[in-house]
Structures are given as structure tokens and as C-alpha cells.
Amino acid sequence: MTGPSDKHPLLSSLEDPADLRRLPVAKLPALAEELRQFLIQSVSTRGGHFAAGLGTAQLGENRRIVAVIGDGALTAGLAFEALNHAGSLPANLLVILNDNNMSISENVGALSNYFARALSGDVYAHLRQGGKKMLRQMPAVQELARRSEQHLKGMVLPGALFEEMGLNYIGPVDGHDIKALVRMLRNLRKLRGPQLLHVLTRKGKGYAPAEADPITWHGPGPFEPVSGRILKEKSTGPTYSQVFGQWLCDMAAADPRIIGITPAMREGSGLVEFSRRFPERYFDVAIAEQHAVTFAAGLASQGLKPVVAIYSTFLQRAYDQLIHDVALQNLPVVFALDRAGLVGSDGATHQGSYDLSFLRCIPNLVIMAPAEENECRQMLYTASTLNGPAIVRYPRGCGPGVPVAAQMTALPVGRAQIRREGGSGLALLAFGALLEAAHKIAERLDATLVNMRFVKPLDEDLVLALAARHRAIVSIEENAIAGGAGSAIGELLTAAGIQLPLLRLGIPDQFIEHGSRESNLAAAGLDAAGLSASIERWWALQSQELRRAAGGA
Ligand SMILES: Cc1ncc(C[n+]2csc(CCOP(=O)(O)OP(=O)(O)O)c2C)c(N)n1
């Protein structure tokens, strides 16, 4: 991390963790403050995860194996798999639980209630003071005393769960009292075996607007650091997430069987209004994607109509549940797959680059990709009318601004829509949101343009008919080229024994890093300029080949 050295003298003096260890404890609070300022500065211009970073700017570092986990992240099954493993190991592992009582929205679930209950008691506050004193004297403390302390903790303190799993629970401690925290970490270094240190922090700490509204400030876009005004992206209309949220409310108002499920993504998925209007049919299952999907399967098996709102990247975690619990049973679960394609400012981990590739091979699934907002609503409705699982995958942000009709009409399943008949012999097959960019190119090249709508089932009749009357095909999608919708076209042509030049445009075989959605699209060659350059270059080559072949014949 580098910053101008006059603004962050301590931070700039650190090259590696060893430098940090050499820094006197007395300087750590100032370092934490510099870190905050650095975060405010960098996130305010580029956007990104924010409030949690502020709250953890004081967590220390030492030479043991240290894992830091949030109370939200602790709701994931994977965390318990790891704790279950760790508790049985002799390793000198320190798990630091950074508990700010928040996931992105309020943390939910039995575990979170358990902490809250345990932490609110008077007995507990008293014991906590005692526990702190005792730890200061470690390791001089007698084994007997340690045992009785643990026993006491086990009865009333939030540590019982961890203790039973074989971790020594210590805490909770104030994560913003750096001196005490460092002392604590030093003492902990002397303990053997797996330890869990419960640290309480405040999300957004040190930046007033974020402390006041940690939900909004979990991951703001660019903002003005002084006023705390978040700079809104220019919008042409509702985001796809909002179109989804409105659709779900409309459906729920008309059909009492509709259930909305989110794995801890109420705000991002557009479910705030639904959660308020239909609290008894709204389920935030915490960061538990696998459970979200199997829970939906269970509800669907009993005649309810669950809708799982999930980001493309997070569905990756529930792949087996999707195959075994939903698709294999052919259960009518609707998946509203948000952030499909390139997401921009959440970075490489959040890109929705792979869903078409990993979904297309699953039997029973219907997969749709809307090209605009109204089509998104109609596709969601179509999905809800089917007797098996269906997925509508839509991108981050706003569409082209097509008015969304209140009326809902089911689309014919597996039917594409010809948008333009061209005379040049070139056909562009667009899957989803890139249709708009493809339209201009089609006009310029006098190409046929098709809004494919369905990735599965593919409109095979139409594609084969187009292949018969065109000389080359280009597929366009916002998904990895490998295994995506273009691959489906290639498979179809090959199976039919048709040899036709096919250019598949999509996300190249590389991870796309943090940026704006526009810069991500440009990096993948999928912005208007990139698409038209690739298509024009390729089409010029094909035309040459075709002319040569015709001349030679
Ligand atoms: C598998 C997965 N699901 C959902 C998310 C979205 N997400 C990012 S941070 C977050 C909340 C995490 O809460 P916590 O672990 O308590 O950390 P905090 O931000 O409060 O420090 C969620 C749900 C994610 N990043 N990964």
C-alpha cells in the first residue's frame, strides 16, 4: 500500500509485517488513523468495500497462524467446517472474530441472537473484566484457575459454542482499545492450541456518516470525503435489481405462495421493499448460499413458489444444491440471478462471468437473459409460470431505459426474436444486455440481428434456419467464452453437420479486475468499440475468404 508520505508518514514507512512489528505500540493508534484516512481517500475516488475496513483498522498482527473472520462471514457453513477442523488440531491457531453485529445489513440467525443475548447480560460484563485481568497475567495463571474460568464461561458466555468445538474462547474485547488489544495478542501468543479471540468493533468507526449508516456505507460508490455525499451513478431508469424487486412485490401481492429468499443480500438484490411489505414471506438466511438453494427446494416441494435472489458469483457456492436438490427433482424454483456478467467495482471475486457455462449443462433448467428492463420483468414472470427450475440472469446497473410494463405476459419458451433482417450474409446472435451495442453494429454492417432470449432451451430451429441463409455467424454474450452461449451455438452447428464461420464473443479466459463496469467491458473487448472492432475485422476476413472461394470455384 503506498500513499503520499506526507499524508501517511507511518503507513509509508512500512514495507512488510516485520516493519509493523518494530513500530512502538504507542504509535499504533496513529497508524490506525492513517489507515482510515487512506481508506477514505482511496474508496472515495474508486468505490469499494469500506465500513468494515474502517472498523478493523485496529486489529493487530503477530507471528502465529491468524485467521480473521467477521460475524457475518461466520454464518457461512464453510466457517464451521473450518472451525470443526481447527478444534481438533494441535495447531497454534488464533481465530479473531471481528464482531460488529452487522453483515451488510443486520446480521441474522440464531448465532447472531446468541451473541447479542450473551453480550447484554450484567453477569457477563462483570466476568469479562475478570477475564481480562486474568489474561494479562498469562501464562503465569494456574491451570486450575484456567479450567474453572473456562467452565464459568461455558455456562454463561458466548464462548460455550467454540469451547465445545475445542477452541479456547477469549473475549469479548474492545477492538478499538489498541493498547489493550496488543497486550492481549502478546499474551495469547504464549497459549498453545486453537484460540478464538472475540473482538467487538464498530462498523464504520472513525467516519461519522459510516458509523451512522453502516448499511449504506458497507460498499459505497465514489463519495466526497468531507461532506460524506455519495456520488450517484448517472441512471437512465431503474436498475435491473429494482425491476426484480418491483416484480417480486407485484407477484407476492397477487399470489400468497410467493416466497423471497436472499443469502444476506437484501439491499444489493433489490429486496428492501419486499422485506418491509411481506416480512412473513421474506427470508434472509445469512451468508448461506447452499442453504438458500436447498431451503427453496424444500419450499417448492411443498407447493410454495420460492424465488431465490442471488448474485451470479454467489450461486457458484451452491452448485451441488442446484443440481441435486433443485434440478434433479425438477422443482419450480425461480432464480433471479443478479450481477451476471461484469460487475465492475466489486472486483475479480464478484464478476458474474461463469454462470452460463456452469448452468447450461444442467438438465431441466430454463435459462433466460433479458436484453432490457421490460424483458427482464416478462422473463421473471415466464419463469414463475413454469413447472421446473428457471433462471433469469441480468446484469448490474441499469438497462437501456425501456419502459417497464405493469402487464405480465409469459414468453414462448425457447423462442428467440429477430430484431433485424440484414442483406450482407452476416448474422449477429446476441444473448442478453449486449444486444443494444450489437444493434448499431448490425445496422452499420447490414447484418441480421437476433435477440436470443433463451440460452436454454436454445431456439435451434431459428439458428439452423439462419445458418442456411447466412454466410457467417457471430455470437455475443457477457459470459466466459469457454462453455458459454456461443459454445451452445457451436455445438448445435457441429451436431447438424453445418460448417459455417462462427465468431464467439464473450469474456476472455482471464480474471477481470476491479474497475467501473464500463472499463471492465472495455477490458474484455465487450464495449461498443471493442465489439465493433472485433466483428468488423473478422467479417472483413471472412468476406475476403468467401470471395476467394467464390472466385476459385
Ligand atoms: C459468499 C458470499 N456471500 C455474500 C457476500 C456479500 N457480502 C460481502 S461482505 C458481507 C457481509 C460480511 O459481514 P461480516 O463478515 O460481519 O463483515 P463486516 O463487513 O461486517 O466486517 C456480505 C454478505 C460475499 N462477499 N460472499
The ligand as an ORCA input file, in Angstrom:
! r2SCAN-3c Opt
* xyz 1 1
  C     -20.180    -15.985     -0.365
  C     -20.539    -14.559     -0.204
  N     -21.820    -14.210      0.023
  C     -22.156    -12.908      0.157
  C     -21.207    -11.943      0.051
  C     -21.569    -10.492      0.124
  N     -21.039     -9.894      1.336
  C     -19.892     -9.196      1.326
  S     -19.466     -8.630      2.833
  C     -20.861     -9.287      3.532
  C     -21.096     -9.094      4.996
  C     -19.993     -9.647      5.780
  O     -20.219     -9.399      7.139
  P     -19.047     -9.614      8.178
  O     -18.348    -10.889      7.899
  O     -19.628     -9.432      9.527
  O     -18.032     -8.477      7.829
  P     -18.191     -6.902      8.084
  O     -18.376     -6.303      6.731
  O     -19.367     -6.647      8.977
  O     -16.910     -6.571      8.729
  C     -21.623     -9.953      2.573
  C     -22.911    -10.617      2.846
  C     -19.879    -12.353     -0.190
  N     -18.882    -11.467     -0.324
  N     -19.587    -13.652     -0.323
*
